[in-house]
Amino acid sequence: MVEFGEPVPKGGGSYRLGRPYMVAGRTYVPREARDYREEGLASWYGDKFHGRRTANGEVFDMDSLSAAHPTLPIPSYVRVTNLDNRRSVVVRVNDRGPYHGDRVIDVSIGAARALGFHHRGTARVRVEYVGRAALDGSDEHVLMATLRDGEPAPPPASIRLASARAPAWRGSGDRGDVPVPPDRPFTLGTADAPAAPPASEVTAARPPPAVQVASSLQPRSLVEQARALKPRLASAYAADDEGLAAQARPIVSGRGLY
């Protein structure tokens, strides 16, 4: 399907389990065993099958982290741990095999390199079922991120990779490409925003209490009127109506004077 040196397409296969089948006089029964765990020999395969279809219809890439297993669902993920050097990685099972009586899994040469036995034909491994794999897209970067030394490889669902691309919201200016309304009636809190008027200006904007209430007082001397007036604070939300005429009340709202 693909020549050497050409990019290998990822995904494109289908979920398959299959019926029981026989190879070299031995019967294999495919099934999804969630508690599957087995130890034995692992082997690897490479350029002889590179670019060919796997058992579920994907294209085999010898440099990927993939594997062949005789009975587990395909595609699925399994954790393979090299018992000699304690390296562990999750690989994608998308093919059937091996069919040697003493081998439990056949991994790609890329997986054999990651596990540290590509220079040999086999290695003692532990294979543990993780779960089903997605059909579309490439999972190579995620699977490579599961590689561990001296501890079990984590499941791919727990891996979070940072994107190498610039965020979509980044623009050329300080605010990126986000449009700012031209008639914005307020500022965004920058240093050049106009400061709020001082309290003295707000107080000065309101007429003195003596001017507001003088008409409602009984005729008295100026000294008596001055003694009767006491400084009072007007509420910002409710007018003070103690003896004040409606037309003389200070008009104050929550945001300022109107």
Buried (B, 14 or more C-beta within 10 A) or exposed (E): EBEEEEEBEBBEBEEBBBEEEEEEEEEBEBEEEEEBEBEBBBBBBBEEBBBEBBBBBBBBBBBBBBBBBBBBBBBBBBBBBBBEEEBBBBBBBBBBBBEEEEBBBBBBBBBBBBBBBBEEEBBBBBBBBBBBBEBEEBBBEBBBBBBBEEEBBBEBEEBEEEEEEEEEEEEEEEEEEEEEEEEEEEEEEEEEEEEEEEEEEEEEEBEEBEEBBEEEEEEEEEEEBEEEEEEEEBEEEEEBEEEBEEEBBBEBEEEEEE
